Amino acid sequence: LASEESQRRTLEAACRGEEAEISARVEAAERQLATMEGVRTSLEEQLAASGRVQSELRQHIEAERGGRAELEIAGQRELEEWSLRNEQVSGDLRGRLTSERAEVEKW
């Protein structure tokens, strides 16, 4: 009877030890899970922020492209206007030169 009682106590002690070990493992796994959830949340927030920044940059790029196109068109118009004006001035000067030569030849 004493031997059975001793075996029972030994088994109970072993069970308590196993329960404590299992409980410690469960607690460690729960802490690890909580840490992993925090990391996941942080990564999701970083991904969302990165997406917002990327969207803003794309909008800026599109705005710059639009501005560049407008400047190219304005520059082309200005060049055409300058060319016309230059042709007019050159024509006027040629006319004056021809007129002056004709007058000099009359003398």
C-alpha positions in Angstrom: 0.0 0.0 0.0 2.8 2.4 0.8 4.5 1.4 -2.4 1.3 2.3 -4.4 1.0 5.6 -2.5 4.6 6.4 -3.4 4.1 5.5 -7.1 0.9 7.6 -7.1 2.8 10.6 -5.7 5.6 10.1 -8.2 3.1 10.0 -11.0 1.3 13.1 -9.7 4.6 14.9 -9.4 5.5 13.9 -13.0 2.1 15.0 -14.2 2.4 18.4 -12.5 5.9 18.8 -14.0 4.6 18.0 -17.5 1.6 20.3 -16.9 3.9 23.1 -15.9 6.2 22.5 -18.9 3.2 22.4 -21.3 1.8 25.6 -19.6 5.1 27.4 -20.1 5.2 26.3 -23.8 1.7 27.6 -24.3 2.5 30.9 -22.7 5.7 31.2 -24.8 3.7 30.4 -27.9 1.0 33.0 -27.0 3.7 35.7 -26.4 5.3 34.8 -29.7 1.9 35.0 -31.4 1.2 38.4 -29.9 4.6 39.6 -31.1 4.0 38.3 -34.5 0.6 40.0 -34.6 2.2 43.3 -33.7 4.9 42.9 -36.4 2.2 42.0 -38.9 0.2 45.1 -38.0 3.3 47.3 -38.2 4.2 45.8 -41.7 0.6 46.4 -42.9 0.8 50.0 -41.8 4.1 50.5 -43.5 2.7 48.9 -46.7 -0.3 51.2 -46.6 2.0 54.3 -46.0 4.2 53.2 -48.8 1.2 52.9 -51.1 0.1 56.4 -50.2 3.5 57.8 -50.9 3.7 55.9 -54.2 0.3 57.3 -55.2 1.4 60.9 -54.3 4.6 60.5 -56.3 2.7 59.2 -59.3 0.5 62.2 -59.2 3.5 64.5 -59.0 5.1 62.8 -62.0 1.9 63.1 -64.0 1.7 66.8 -63.0 5.3 67.3 -64.1 4.7 65.6 -67.4 1.6 67.8 -68.0 3.6 70.9 -67.2 6.5 69.8 -69.4 4.0 69.2 -72.3 2.5 72.7 -71.8 6.0 74.2 -71.8 7.0 72.4 -75.0 3.8 73.7 -76.7 4.4 77.3 -75.4 8.0 77.1 -76.5 7.1 75.9 -80.0 4.5 78.7 -80.3 7.0 81.3 -79.1 9.6 80.0 -81.6 7.1 80.2 -84.4 6.1 83.8 -83.4 9.7 84.8 -83.2 10.4 83.3 -86.6 7.5 85.2 -88.1 8.7 88.4 -86.5 12.2 87.8 -87.6 11.1 87.2 -91.2 9.0 90.4 -91.1 12.0 92.5 -89.8 14.3 90.8 -92.3 11.9 91.6 -95.1 11.6 95.2 -94.0 15.4 95.6 -93.8 15.8 94.0 -97.2 13.2 96.4 -98.6 15.0 99.4 -97.1 18.4 98.2 -98.3 17.0 97.8 -101.8 15.5 101.2 -101.6 18.7 102.7 -100.4 20.7 101.0 -103.1 18.3 102.3 -105.7 18.6 105.8 -104.4 22.4 105.6 -104.4 22.4 104.3 -107.9 20.3 107.3 -109.0 23.0 109.6 -107.7 
